[in-house]
Amino acid sequence: MDTTLQDPLVGQVLDGRYRVEARIAVGGMATVYRAVDTRLDRVLALKVMHPALAADGSFVDRFIREAKSVARLDHPNVVQVFDQGTDREYVYLAMEYVAGCTLRDVLRERGALQPRAALDILEPVLAALGAAHRAGFVHRDMKPENVLIGDDGRVKVADFGLVRGVGTVTNTTGTVLGTVSYLAPEQIESGTADPRVDVYACGILLYEMLTGERPHEGDSPAIVLYKHLHDDVPPPSAAVPGMAYGLDELVASATARNPEVRPYDAVALLARAREARGGLDAAQLDALPPQALSSEHDNADDRTSVIPRALTMPRPLPVDEDAGQRGQGGGADPRHRTSRLRDPAPPPRRGPGRRAPALPRGPMAVVVAVLLVLGAGAGVWYINSGQFTKVPPLLAKTEQEARDRLAEAGLKVGGVEEAYSDSVKRGTVMRTDPAAGSRIRGADAVSLTLSKGPETVKVPEVDGVALAEARSALKDAGLEPGMVTREFSEDVAKGSVISTGPAGGTEVRTGSAVSLTVSKGRPVDVPDVTGEKPADARAALEEAGLEVEVAGERVTSGHDAGRVARQSPEAGEEVVEGDTVTLTLSEGPEMVEVPDVVGDRVDEATEALEAAGFRVEEDRGLLGLFGDTVRGQSVAGGDTAPEGSTITLKIR
């Protein structure tokens, strides 16, 4: 059954502009509709807050404030916000409509994705979040439902900044259960939310894309929340044997329960994701997920198998009972070649006249030979395999923890050096040489590089400096000029910086974005000059500090020809000193033919003249006080008069 037929908004026009055509989705906070902007004739998505929430004034204020902030984000992977408004009890956002599906739809239909596809989705998501993080926004509700995949393959993130008030909603609905699966531990413990909560959620997203399932499941929200707080996210390779180690590390880094260990924002995680992709070959990127492997074909060469250790050990060579009868010239006897790997036992000492004991022959010889070959085989296995181990994962471990792990693996610590890192906590391992997972001989050394933390710089003092110079100063200091907002200022010259965020002198990471608030200059109220002569209008506007431009074309209006018919901006608007006001002059009122109403009743004559665009006055005199018939009119019927002018009727 089509439930949209029961939706009261479907078929309505909100704000006299947005025609609601169909319901797309329902969430815990709002309902999303497909709508048409009748003014611009384009399809868009209309997000309408549930009326119960719209009754909360503070919630609506936050909703509107966040919408306005996010509307300033201009990024190809962010769903754009076009408009915001209210109509009766409905509070709505008009947003970009993305024809396609959500990541949740993809995961529900396909399950796990190939690593290449997962990274192809993750990277634009992180690019969008990175733009938001550097502009000062945190998404707070990253989940597959908010990742849109267009029919053209574009990936976009929806619902930026619209979840500040979600904590006031009861956490019992299916929608909230889905959200619980992506909450970072610090959101659960203290409600804090900085960019690292989005990083954590993206780590969960990546795990889900690689394995087809969420890392923490439970019969109730409380169980899932407990697991977020107390259980590490398992490596994807535990669910998908053979998964590349680099993907395990990427998930572990993003989903660390301690936020200090995670990349500090989506930009840093994006750099790690690209680094992880660069470390994978084509076979690892295109490895089929488990459900695809089972459905393709049964070629054993294509399957990843767990090989028992016994099969990796060399088998004893066959023993020939007659070998002892061939004498010492049997160079082809494999036992002779294998035994050379072992040091011969010293001959037993014997007294004079005593003979060395003869080697056993027959069945006993077979047993001895087998034992010798097994011993030699075990020696070969030890030489070829037993002396090697793998470098354990040490990322984000303290130096002492790394030393302990290496010792457990039978490895030594080589050199220890330090380097700056934006994403790895100070004093912990940021890389090893050889890298984690590398095959290395036992007792060999592994060099450690410890993080010195992010390299920090002071935000330069640029208040009062022209915008171009301020941007240059930020770049020279190793910082990125961030979002620019403009405000009126009585004190700071137009085009100069009022303030920065963070403020000048603040210690920040190298490469951080610094927002700039720039002066629009002194605010000016536009005076009303309609109906004025052009010279008088120009004088009034220039006195207010504004520039004047006269449009080339004239328009008909109620003002006399040559006077100002209209102005843009309109009177009373607040503009910047030095802005230009455009004046459009009048070519006079439109001339309209006057209806002939002589002989008509007064009310009929009045109706006809007003319908033609005239005002009507009556001249009754003494003799017409009680009359009801028009005996004359000031402008004869059939003549023309200015539209809006007055026609006087003589009544007798």
SEGU-904869 format. One record per residue (C-alpha): residue number from 1; x, y, z. Coordinates in steps of 0.1 Angstrom, whole numbers, plus 2048, in hexadecimal, padded with zeros to 3 digits. Last residue first. Layout:
N
(pt NUM; (X; Y; Z));
...
//
This chain:
652
(pt 652; (6E5; A89; 795));
(pt 651; (708; A7A; 799));
(pt 650; (728; A87; 78A));
(pt 649; (743; A6D; 78B));
(pt 648; (768; A76; 791));
(pt 647; (782; A5F; 783));
(pt 646; (7A2; A5C; 797));
(pt 645; (7C4; A4F; 78A));
(pt 644; (7D0; A2C; 790));
(pt 643; (7D8; A25; 76C));
(pt 642; (7DE; A46; 75A));
(pt 641; (7C0; A52; 744));
(pt 640; (7B4; A49; 722));
(pt 639; (794; A55; 710));
(pt 638; (779; A3C; 706));
(pt 637; (761; A49; 721));
(pt 636; (767; A6D; 729));
(pt 635; (77E; A76; 746));
(pt 634; (76D; A89; 762));
(pt 633; (74D; A75; 75F));
(pt 632; (728; A7F; 75A));
(pt 631; (704; A78; 762));
(pt 630; (70A; A59; 777));
(pt 629; (6E9; A4D; 786));
(pt 628; (6E1; A46; 7AB));
(pt 627; (6D4; A68; 7B7));
(pt 626; (6CC; A71; 7DB));
(pt 625; (6E7; A8A; 7E1));
(pt 624; (6E9; A93; 7BC));
(pt 623; (6D8; AB5; 7BC));
(pt 622; (6EE; AC4; 7D7));
(pt 621; (70F; AB9; 7C7));
(pt 620; (714; A94; 7C0));
(pt 619; (738; A93; 7B5));
(pt 618; (744; A6F; 7BC));
(pt 617; (768; A62; 7BC));
(pt 616; (776; A43; 7AB));
(pt 615; (799; A34; 7AA));
(pt 614; (7A3; A24; 789));
(pt 613; (7B1; A03; 77F));
(pt 612; (797; 9F6; 765));
(pt 611; (786; 9E1; 780));
(pt 610; (783; A01; 794));
(pt 609; (771; A13; 778));
(pt 608; (758; 9F6; 772));
(pt 607; (750; 9F2; 797));
(pt 606; (74A; A17; 79C));
(pt 605; (733; A19; 77E));
(pt 604; (71E; 9FC; 78A));
(pt 603; (71C; A0B; 7AD));
(pt 602; (711; A2D; 79F));
(pt 601; (6F6; A20; 787));
(pt 600; (700; A25; 763));
(pt 599; (6F5; A42; 74E));
(pt 598; (719; A4E; 747));
(pt 597; (731; A30; 74E));
(pt 596; (747; A32; 72F));
(pt 595; (766; A1E; 739));
(pt 594; (788; A30; 739));
(pt 593; (7A3; A22; 723));
(pt 592; (7C3; A1D; 737));
(pt 591; (7E4; A30; 735));
(pt 590; (801; A1E; 748));
(pt 589; (810; A35; 762));
(pt 588; (830; A48; 75A));
(pt 587; (850; A3D; 74A));
(pt 586; (85D; A38; 76D));
(pt 585; (882; A35; 776));
(pt 584; (894; A16; 783));
(pt 583; (8AE; A1D; 79D));
(pt 582; (8CA; A04; 7A6));
(pt 581; (8DA; A08; 7C8));
(pt 580; (8FF; 9FF; 7CA));
(pt 579; (912; 9F5; 7E9));
(pt 578; (92B; A0E; 7F7));
(pt 577; (921; A09; 81B));
(pt 576; (913; 9E7; 81F));
(pt 575; (8ED; 9E0; 81D));
(pt 574; (8D0; 9DF; 835));
(pt 573; (8AE; 9E0; 824));
(pt 572; (897; 9FD; 82D));
(pt 571; (88E; A08; 80A));
(pt 570; (893; 9ED; 7F0));
(pt 569; (8B4; 9E1; 7E2));
(pt 568; (8AC; 9E8; 7C6));
(pt 567; (897; A06; 7BF));
(pt 566; (875; A0D; 7AF));
(pt 565; (862; A27; 79A));
(pt 564; (87B; A44; 79E));
(pt 563; (86D; A62; 78C));
(pt 562; (871; A68; 766));
(pt 561; (84C; A63; 75E));
(pt 560; (836; A69; 77D));
(pt 559; (832; A4D; 795));
(pt 558; (815; A34; 793));
(pt 557; (82C; A1D; 77F));
(pt 556; (836; A14; 75C));
(pt 555; (859; A08; 759));
(pt 554; (879; A18; 74C));
(pt 553; (898; A06; 73D));
(pt 552; (8BC; A10; 741));
(pt 551; (8BE; A0B; 767));
(pt 550; (8CD; A27; 77B));
(pt 549; (8EB; A1F; 791));
(pt 548; (8F2; A2F; 7B3));
(pt 547; (90E; A29; 7CC));
(pt 546; (906; A2A; 7F1));
(pt 545; (915; A3E; 80E));
(pt 544; (8F4; A4B; 81C));
(pt 543; (8FB; A6D; 80C));
(pt 542; (8FF; A5A; 7EB));
(pt 541; (8DC; A4C; 7EF));
(pt 540; (8CC; A6E; 7F7));
(pt 539; (8DE; A80; 7DB));
(pt 538; (8D6; A65; 7C1));
(pt 537; (8B1; A67; 7CA));
(pt 536; (8B0; A8D; 7C7));
(pt 535; (8C0; A8B; 7A4));
(pt 534; (8AA; A6F; 799));
(pt 533; (88A; A81; 7A3));
(pt 532; (879; A6F; 7C0));
(pt 531; (85B; A58; 7BD));
(pt 530; (86E; A3C; 7CD));
(pt 529; (88C; A49; 7E1));
(pt 528; (888; A34; 801));
(pt 527; (8A9; A34; 814));
(pt 526; (8BE; A14; 816));
(pt 525; (8C9; A0D; 83A));
(pt 524; (8EF; A0B; 83B));
(pt 523; (905; 9F3; 84E));
(pt 522; (929; 9FD; 853));
(pt 521; (942; 9E5; 842));
(pt 520; (93C; 9C1; 837));
(pt 519; (957; 9B7; 84F));
(pt 518; (966; 994; 84C));
(pt 517; (962; 977; 865));
(pt 516; (97D; 95E; 85D));
(pt 515; (97E; 938; 864));
(pt 514; (9A0; 927; 86A));
(pt 513; (9A5; 905; 85C));
(pt 512; (9C0; 8EF; 86C));
(pt 511; (9DF; 8E6; 857));
(pt 510; (9F6; 8E8; 875));
(pt 509; (9E3; 8E0; 894));
(pt 508; (9D8; 8FD; 8A9));
(pt 507; (9E6; 914; 8C5));
(pt 506; (9D0; 933; 8C8));
(pt 505; (9E2; 955; 8C3));
(pt 504; (9C7; 963; 8AD));
(pt 503; (9A5; 956; 8B4));
(pt 502; (999; 933; 8A9));
(pt 501; (985; 93E; 896));
(pt 500; (98F; 960; 888));
(pt 499; (982; 983; 88E));
(pt 498; (978; 9A4; 87C));
(pt 497; (98D; 99E; 85D));
(pt 496; (98D; 9BA; 843));
(pt 495; (978; 9BD; 824));
(pt 494; (964; 9DB; 830));
(pt 493; (977; 9EE; 84B));
(pt 492; (973; 9E3; 86F));
(pt 491; (961; 9FA; 888));
(pt 490; (93C; 9FC; 880));
(pt 489; (93C; 9D8; 874));
(pt 488; (923; 9C4; 85F));
(pt 487; (92A; 99F; 85C));
(pt 486; (939; 988; 843));
(pt 485; (941; 963; 847));
(pt 484; (960; 953; 837));
(pt 483; (965; 92D; 83C));
(pt 482; (989; 922; 840));
(pt 481; (9AB; 92F; 837));
(pt 480; (9C3; 912; 83C));
(pt 479; (9E0; 913; 854));
(pt 478; (A05; 90F; 84F));
(pt 477; (A0E; 932; 85D));
(pt 476; (A15; 93F; 83A));
(pt 475; (9F2; 932; 830));
(pt 474; (9E2; 946; 84D));
(pt 473; (9F5; 965; 843));
(pt 472; (9EA; 962; 81F));
(pt 471; (9C6; 95F; 829));
(pt 470; (9C9; 97E; 83F));
(pt 469; (9D9; 992; 823));
(pt 468; (9BC; 989; 80B));
(pt 467; (9A2; 991; 826));
(pt 466; (9B0; 9B3; 82F));
(pt 465; (9BE; 9B5; 853));
(pt 464; (9AA; 9C3; 870));
(pt 463; (9AE; 9A3; 884));
(pt 462; (9CA; 98F; 875));
(pt 461; (9DC; 982; 894));
(pt 460; (9EC; 962; 888));
(pt 459; (9DE; 940; 895));
(pt 458; (9FB; 931; 8A9));
(pt 457; (A0A; 911; 89C));
(pt 456; (A08; 8EC; 8A5));
(pt 455; (A18; 8CC; 898));
(pt 454; (A01; 8B1; 8A1));
(pt 453; (A0D; 896; 8BA));
(pt 452; (A31; 88D; 8BE));
(pt 451; (A28; 86A; 8B1));
(pt 450; (A40; 84D; 8B5));
(pt 449; (A52; 83C; 899));
(pt 448; (A5E; 819; 8A2));
(pt 447; (A79; 804; 892));
(pt 446; (A74; 7DE; 893));
(pt 445; (A92; 7C8; 89A));
(pt 444; (A99; 7A4; 890));
(pt 443; (A96; 789; 8AB));
(pt 442; (A80; 773; 895));
(pt 441; (A83; 77B; 870));
(pt 440; (A69; 792; 861));
(pt 439; (A49; 78F; 84D));
(pt 438; (A36; 7B1; 84C));
(pt 437; (A14; 7B2; 85D));
(pt 436; (A1B; 7D4; 86D));
(pt 435; (A35; 7E8; 859));
(pt 434; (A5A; 7E1; 85A));
(pt 433; (A60; 7FC; 866));
(pt 432; (A44; 808; 87D));
(pt 431; (A2B; 824; 87C));
(pt 430; (A18; 83D; 892));
(pt 429; (A21; 82D; 8B3));
(pt 428; (A15; 841; 8D1));
(pt 427; (A25; 85E; 8E4));
(pt 426; (A0D; 879; 8D7));
(pt 425; (9ED; 86B; 8C9));
(pt 424; (9EB; 863; 8A4));
(pt 423; (9D7; 878; 88C));
(pt 422; (9EA; 899; 886));
(pt 421; (A0C; 888; 889));
(pt 420; (A2E; 897; 88F));
(pt 419; (A4C; 880; 88F));
(pt 418; (A60; 86D; 8A9));
(pt 417; (A7B; 852; 8A7));
(pt 416; (A82; 831; 8B7));
(pt 415; (A9D; 81A; 8A8));
(pt 414; (A9B; 7F5; 8AA));
(pt 413; (A84; 7E3; 8C2));
(pt 412; (A88; 7BD; 8C4));
(pt 411; (A72; 7A1; 8B8));
(pt 410; (A67; 781; 8C9));
(pt 409; (A42; 788; 8C4));
(pt 408; (A3D; 78D; 8E9));
(pt 407; (A5B; 7A5; 8E8));
(pt 406; (A4B; 7B8; 8CC));
(pt 405; (A2B; 7BB; 8E0));
(pt 404; (A3D; 7C7; 8FF));
(pt 403; (A51; 7E1; 8EC));
(pt 402; (A32; 7EE; 8DB));
(pt 401; (A20; 7F1; 8FD));
(pt 400; (A3F; 804; 90B));
(pt 399; (A3F; 81C; 8ED));
(pt 398; (A1A; 822; 8F0));
(pt 397; (A03; 812; 8D7));
(pt 396; (9F1; 826; 8BD));
(pt 395; (9FB; 80F; 8A1));
(pt 394; (A0E; 7F0; 8AD));
(pt 393; (A01; 7D5; 897));
(pt 392; (A18; 7B6; 89B));
(pt 391; (A36; 7B2; 883));
(pt 390; (A32; 78E; 875));
(pt 389; (A49; 771; 87E));
(pt 388; (A65; 75E; 86D));
(pt 387; (A7E; 744; 87B));
(pt 386; (A65; 728; 87B));
(pt 385; (A5F; 72A; 856));
(pt 384; (A7C; 720; 841));
(pt 383; (A96; 716; 85B));
(pt 382; (A7C; 706; 872));
(pt 381; (A6C; 6F3; 855));
(pt 380; (A8F; 6E7; 84A));
(pt 379; (A97; 6DC; 86E));
(pt 378; (A75; 6CA; 870));
(pt 377; (A7E; 6B8; 850));
(pt 376; (AA0; 6AD; 85E));
(pt 375; (A90; 69F; 87D));
(pt 374; (A75; 68E; 869));
(pt 373; (A90; 680; 852));
(pt 372; (AA4; 672; 870));
(pt 371; (A85; 664; 880));
(pt 370; (A7B; 653; 85F));
(pt 369; (A9E; 644; 85B));
(pt 368; (A9D; 636; 87F));
(pt 367; (A7B; 626; 879));
(pt 366; (A86; 617; 858));
(pt 365; (AA6; 60A; 866));
(pt 364; (A92; 5F8; 881));
(pt 363; (A7E; 5E6; 866));
(pt 362; (A9E; 5D8; 856));
(pt 361; (ABF; 5E4; 863));
(pt 360; (ACC; 5F3; 882));
(pt 359; (AED; 607; 880));
(pt 358; (B0A; 5F2; 88B));
(pt 357; (B1B; 5FA; 8AC));
(pt 356; (B3E; 607; 8A8));
(pt 355; (B58; 5EC; 8AE));
(pt 354; (B6C; 5E7; 8CD));
(pt 353; (B90; 5DC; 8CA));
(pt 352; (B9D; 5FA; 8DC));
(pt 351; (B82; 60E; 8EE));
(pt 350; (B66; 620; 8DE));
(pt 349; (B5B; 644; 8DC));
(pt 348; (B3A; 649; 8CA));
(pt 347; (B3C; 65B; 8A9));
(pt 346; (B32; 67F; 8AA));
(pt 345; (B0F; 686; 89E));
(pt 344; (B0D; 694; 87B));
(pt 343; (B02; 6B8; 879));
(pt 342; (AE1; 6BA; 867));
(pt 341; (ADA; 6C9; 845));
(pt 340; (AEF; 6AD; 836));
(pt 339; (AD4; 695; 840));
(pt 338; (ABD; 6A2; 825));
(pt 337; (AD4; 69A; 809));
(pt 336; (ADC; 676; 815));
(pt 335; (AB8; 66F; 81C));
(pt 334; (AAF; 679; 7F9));
(pt 333; (AC2; 65B; 7EB));
(pt 332; (ACE; 666; 7C9));
(pt 331; (AF2; 666; 7D4));
(pt 330; (AF1; 641; 7D9));
(pt 329; (B16; 63C; 7D8));
(pt 328; (B1A; 634; 7FD));
(pt 327; (B0D; 610; 7FB));
(pt 326; (AED; 605; 7EA));
(pt 325; (AE4; 5EC; 805));
(pt 324; (ADA; 607; 81E));
(pt 323; (AC0; 615; 806));
(pt 322; (AAE; 5F4; 805));
(pt 321; (A94; 5FE; 81E));
(pt 320; (A8C; 61D; 809));
(pt 319; (A7E; 63A; 81E));
(pt 318; (A66; 654; 80E));
(pt 317; (A6E; 679; 817));
(pt 316; (A5D; 686; 837));
(pt 315; (A42; 6A0; 831));
(pt 314; (A4B; 6C5; 832));
(pt 313; (A36; 6DA; 84A));
(pt 312; (A1B; 6F1; 83B));
(pt 311; (A01; 6D6; 83A));
(pt 310; (A03; 6D1; 85F));
(pt 309; (9FB; 6F6; 864));
(pt 308; (9D9; 6F1; 856));
(pt 307; (9D1; 708; 838));
(pt 306; (9B5; 721; 83D));
(pt 305; (9A7; 727; 81A));
(pt 304; (9A0; 746; 805));
(pt 303; (98D; 73B; 7E6));
(pt 302; (997; 743; 7C3));
(pt 301; (9AC; 723; 7BD));
(pt 300; (98F; 70E; 7CB));
(pt 299; (979; 718; 7AE));
(pt 298; (956; 715; 7BB));
(pt 297; (944; 731; 7A8));
(pt 296; (935; 753; 7AE));
(pt 295; (91B; 750; 7CA));
(pt 294; (931; 746; 7E7));
(pt 293; (94C; 760; 7DF));
(pt 292; (931; 77B; 7DC));
(pt 291; (924; 774; 7FF));
(pt 290; (947; 775; 80D));
(pt 289; (952; 797; 7FE));
(pt 288; (965; 795; 7DD));
(pt 287; (988; 7A3; 7DE));
(pt 286; (98A; 7C1; 7C6));
(pt 285; (9A1; 7D7; 7DB));
(pt 284; (9B6; 7B9; 7E7));
(pt 283; (9BB; 7AC; 7C3));
(pt 282; (9C3; 7CF; 7B6));
(pt 281; (9DE; 7D5; 7D0));
(pt 280; (9D9; 7E7; 7F1));
(pt 279; (9F2; 7FF; 801));
(pt 278; (9E5; 81D; 7ED));
(pt 277; (9C2; 816; 7FB));
(pt 276; (9CF; 818; 81E));
(pt 275; (9E0; 839; 817));
(pt 274; (9BF; 846; 808));
(pt 273; (9AC; 83B; 827));
(pt 272; (9C7; 84B; 83E));
(pt 271; (9C4; 86C; 82C));
(pt 270; (99E; 86A; 82E));
(pt 269; (9A1; 864; 854));
(pt 268; (9B5; 884; 858));
(pt 267; (99B; 898; 844));
(pt 266; (97F; 887; 858));
(pt 265; (98C; 895; 879));
(pt 264; (9A4; 88E; 895));
(pt 263; (9AF; 86C; 889));
(pt 262; (9A7; 855; 8A6));
(pt 261; (9BE; 84F; 8C4));
(pt 260; (9B2; 86C; 8D9));
(pt 259; (98E; 860; 8D3));
(pt 258; (996; 841; 8E9));
(pt 257; (97E; 826; 8DD));
(pt 256; (992; 823; 8BD));
(pt 255; (97A; 820; 8A0));
(pt 254; (98C; 834; 885));
(pt 253; (9AF; 825; 88C));
(pt 252; (9A1; 801; 88F));
(pt 251; (98E; 804; 86E));
(pt 250; (9AD; 811; 85B));
(pt 249; (9C3; 7F6; 86C));
(pt 248; (9AC; 7DA; 861));
(pt 247; (9AB; 7E9; 83E));
(pt 246; (9D1; 7E9; 83C));
(pt 245; (9D1; 7C4; 846));
(pt 244; (9BF; 7BA; 826));
(pt 243; (9A1; 7A4; 82B));
(pt 242; (9AC; 77F; 828));
(pt 241; (991; 772; 83F));
(pt 240; (972; 788; 83F));
(pt 239; (962; 789; 861));
(pt 238; (983; 78A; 875));
(pt 237; (992; 79D; 857));
(pt 236; (97B; 7BA; 85F));
(pt 235; (98F; 7C0; 87F));
(pt 234; (979; 7C0; 89F));
(pt 233; (96B; 7E1; 8AC));
(pt 232; (978; 7E3; 8CF));
(pt 231; (960; 7DA; 8EB));
(pt 230; (958; 7EE; 90B));
(pt 229; (947; 80E; 902));
(pt 228; (939; 805; 8E0));
(pt 227; (92F; 7E3; 8EE));
(pt 226; (91B; 7F3; 90A));
(pt 225; (909; 809; 8F1));
(pt 224; (8FF; 7EB; 8DD));
(pt 223; (8F2; 7D9; 8FC));
(pt 222; (8DF; 7F7; 907));
(pt 221; (8CF; 7FB; 8E5));
(pt 220; (8BF; 7D9; 8E8));
(pt 219; (8C3; 7B6; 8D9));
(pt 218; (8E7; 7BD; 8D0));
(pt 217; (8FF; 7C3; 8B3));
(pt 216; (921; 7D4; 8B3));
(pt 215; (938; 7D0; 894));
(pt 214; (91B; 7D7; 87B));
(pt 213; (918; 7BE; 85E));
(pt 212; (920; 7BC; 839));
(pt 211; (945; 7B7; 840));
(pt 210; (957; 7D2; 82C));
(pt 209; (939; 7EB; 82A));
(pt 208; (931; 7E6; 84F));
(pt 207; (955; 7EB; 85A));
(pt 206; (957; 80A; 845));
(pt 205; (937; 818; 854));
(pt 204; (944; 810; 877));
(pt 203; (964; 824; 86F));
(pt 202; (94F; 840; 861));
(pt 201; (93C; 841; 882));
(pt 200; (95D; 844; 895));
(pt 199; (969; 861; 87E));
(pt 198; (947; 872; 883));
(pt 197; (94D; 870; 8A9));
(pt 196; (970; 87E; 8A3));
(pt 195; (963; 89E; 895));
(pt 194; (957; 8A9; 8B8));
(pt 193; (939; 89C; 8CB));
(pt 192; (937; 89A; 8F1));
(pt 191; (918; 888; 8FF));
(pt 190; (92C; 87D; 91D));
(pt 189; (92D; 857; 91D));
(pt 188; (919; 84E; 8FE));
(pt 187; (927; 869; 8E8));
(pt 186; (94A; 861; 8F6));
(pt 185; (945; 83C; 8EB));
(pt 184; (93E; 846; 8C7));
(pt 183; (91A; 83F; 8BA));
(pt 182; (917; 82C; 89A));
(pt 181; (901; 80E; 8A4));
(pt 180; (8EB; 826; 8BA));
(pt 179; (8DF; 836; 899));
(pt 178; (8CF; 817; 88D));
(pt 177; (8BE; 812; 8AE));
(pt 176; (8B2; 836; 8AB));
(pt 175; (8A1; 82F; 88B));
(pt 174; (890; 80F; 899));
(pt 173; (881; 824; 8B5));
(pt 172; (88A; 823; 8DA));
(pt 171; (8A3; 83F; 8E0));
(pt 170; (889; 859; 8EA));
(pt 169; (891; 87B; 8D9));
(pt 168; (8A1; 897; 8ED));
(pt 167; (8C4; 88B; 8E3));
(pt 166; (8BA; 892; 8BF));
(pt 165; (8BE; 8B7; 8C5));
(pt 164; (8E0; 8BC; 8B5));
(pt 163; (8D6; 8A5; 898));
(pt 162; (8D3; 8BC; 87A));
(pt 161; (8F7; 8C5; 876));
(pt 160; (8FB; 8B5; 854));
(pt 159; (8DD; 89F; 84A));
(pt 158; (8EA; 891; 829));
(pt 157; (90C; 884; 81C));
(pt 156; (910; 880; 7F7));
(pt 155; (91F; 866; 7E1));
(pt 154; (91D; 86A; 7BB));
(pt 153; (918; 84B; 7A6));
(pt 152; (901; 85A; 78C));
(pt 151; (8E2; 849; 79C));
(pt 150; (8EC; 85B; 7BB));
(pt 149; (8FA; 84A; 7DB));
(pt 148; (8ED; 85B; 7FB));
(pt 147; (8FF; 856; 81C));
(pt 146; (8E7; 860; 838));
(pt 145; (8D6; 83E; 83B));
(pt 144; (8F9; 82D; 83D));
(pt 143; (900; 83F; 85E));
(pt 142; (910; 85F; 86A));
(pt 141; (8FC; 870; 884));
(pt 140; (912; 88A; 896));
(pt 139; (919; 89F; 877));
(pt 138; (933; 8B6; 887));
(pt 137; (936; 8D9; 879));
(pt 136; (953; 8F2; 87D));
(pt 135; (95C; 8FA; 859));
(pt 134; (97A; 8E2; 85A));
(pt 133; (962; 8C7; 867));
(pt 132; (949; 8CD; 84C));
(pt 131; (962; 8CB; 830));
(pt 130; (970; 8AC; 83F));
(pt 129; (94E; 89D; 842));
(pt 128; (949; 8A1; 81D));
(pt 127; (96B; 893; 814));
(pt 126; (966; 877; 82D));
(pt 125; (946; 86D; 81B));
(pt 124; (958; 870; 7F9));
(pt 123; (973; 858; 806));
(pt 122; (95B; 83E; 816));
(pt 121; (947; 836; 7F7));
(pt 120; (965; 82E; 7E0));
(pt 119; (976; 81E; 7FE));
(pt 118; (959; 805; 802));
(pt 117; (958; 7FF; 7DC));
(pt 116; (97E; 7F7; 7DB));
(pt 115; (97B; 7E1; 7FA));
(pt 114; (960; 7CC; 7EA));
(pt 113; (93E; 7D0; 7FA));
(pt 112; (92D; 7BC; 815));
(pt 111; (907; 7B8; 814));
(pt 110; (8F9; 7BE; 7F1));
(pt 109; (8D4; 7C8; 7F6));
(pt 108; (8D4; 7D4; 81A));
(pt 107; (8F7; 7E3; 816));
(pt 106; (8EC; 7F6; 7F7));
(pt 105; (8CB; 803; 806));
(pt 104; (8DF; 80E; 826));
(pt 103; (8F7; 821; 80F));
(pt 102; (8D9; 835; 804));
(pt 101; (8C8; 835; 7E2));
(pt 100; (8C6; 848; 7C1));
(pt 99; (8B8; 86A; 7B7));
(pt 98; (8C8; 884; 7CE));
(pt 97; (8B0; 8A2; 7D5));
(pt 96; (8C3; 8C1; 7E2));
(pt 95; (8B2; 8CF; 800));
(pt 94; (894; 8E4; 80B));
(pt 93; (892; 8E4; 831));
(pt 92; (871; 8E4; 844));
(pt 91; (85E; 8EF; 863));
(pt 90; (839; 8E6; 860));
(pt 89; (820; 8F2; 87A));
(pt 88; (813; 90F; 863));
(pt 87; (82D; 912; 847));
(pt 86; (851; 916; 852));
(pt 85; (871; 91C; 83F));
(pt 84; (893; 911; 834));
(pt 83; (8A3; 912; 811));
(pt 82; (8BD; 903; 7FB));
(pt 81; (8D0; 8EA; 811));
(pt 80; (8EA; 8D7; 7FD));
(pt 79; (8F1; 8B2; 801));
(pt 78; (917; 8B1; 807));
(pt 77; (92E; 89E; 7F0));
(pt 76; (933; 8BA; 7D7));
(pt 75; (93C; 8D3; 7F3));
(pt 74; (92E; 8F6; 7FA));
(pt 73; (926; 8F8; 81F));
(pt 72; (913; 919; 825));
(pt 71; (8F2; 907; 827));
(pt 70; (900; 8F4; 844));
(pt 69; (900; 914; 859));
(pt 68; (8DD; 91E; 850));
(pt 67; (8D0; 8FB; 857));
(pt 66; (8E2; 8FA; 879));
(pt 65; (8D0; 91A; 883));
(pt 64; (8AF; 90E; 877));
(pt 63; (8B0; 8ED; 889));
(pt 62; (8BE; 8FE; 8A9));
(pt 61; (8A1; 917; 8A9));
(pt 60; (888; 8FB; 8A2));
(pt 59; (895; 8E7; 8C0));
(pt 58; (893; 906; 8D6));
(pt 57; (86F; 90D; 8CB));
(pt 56; (863; 8EA; 8D2));
(pt 55; (842; 8E7; 8BF));
(pt 54; (855; 8DD; 8A0));
(pt 53; (85F; 8BC; 8B2));
(pt 52; (83B; 8B1; 8B3));
(pt 51; (835; 8BE; 890));
(pt 50; (84F; 8A6; 882));
(pt 49; (869; 8BB; 86F));
(pt 48; (864; 8BC; 849));
(pt 47; (881; 8B4; 832));
(pt 46; (879; 8BE; 80E));
(pt 45; (88E; 8AE; 7F3));
(pt 44; (890; 8C0; 7D2));
(pt 43; (883; 8BF; 7AF));
(pt 42; (886; 8DF; 79B));
(pt 41; (86D; 8F7; 78B));
(pt 40; (87D; 917; 79A));
(pt 39; (85E; 925; 7A9));
(pt 38; (84B; 905; 7AB));
(pt 37; (866; 8F4; 7C0));
(pt 36; (85B; 8D0; 7BC));
(pt 35; (85B; 8B8; 7D8));
(pt 34; (868; 895; 7E2));
(pt 33; (861; 892; 807));
(pt 32; (876; 88B; 826));
(pt 31; (866; 887; 848));
(pt 30; (876; 894; 868));
(pt 29; (886; 88C; 889));
(pt 28; (883; 866; 88F));
(pt 27; (885; 860; 86A));
(pt 26; (86B; 85B; 84D));
(pt 25; (876; 857; 829));
(pt 24; (86C; 861; 805));
(pt 23; (849; 86E; 808));
(pt 22; (83B; 87A; 7E7));
(pt 21; (831; 899; 7D3));
(pt 20; (833; 8B7; 7EB));
(pt 19; (830; 8D7; 7D7));
(pt 18; (848; 8F1; 7E5));
(pt 17; (840; 916; 7DE));
(pt 16; (821; 924; 7F0));
(pt 15; (833; 91E; 811));
(pt 14; (82C; 8F9; 80E));
(pt 13; (817; 8ED; 7F1));
(pt 12; (802; 8CE; 7FA));
(pt 11; (7FF; 8AE; 7E5));
(pt 10; (80F; 898; 7FF));
(pt 9; (80F; 8AB; 820));
(pt 8; (7F2; 897; 830));
(pt 7; (804; 876; 82C));
(pt 6; (7EB; 85A; 828));
(pt 5; (7F0; 856; 802));
(pt 4; (815; 855; 809));
(pt 3; (80F; 834; 81A));
(pt 2; (80D; 823; 7F8));
(pt 1; (800; 800; 800));
//
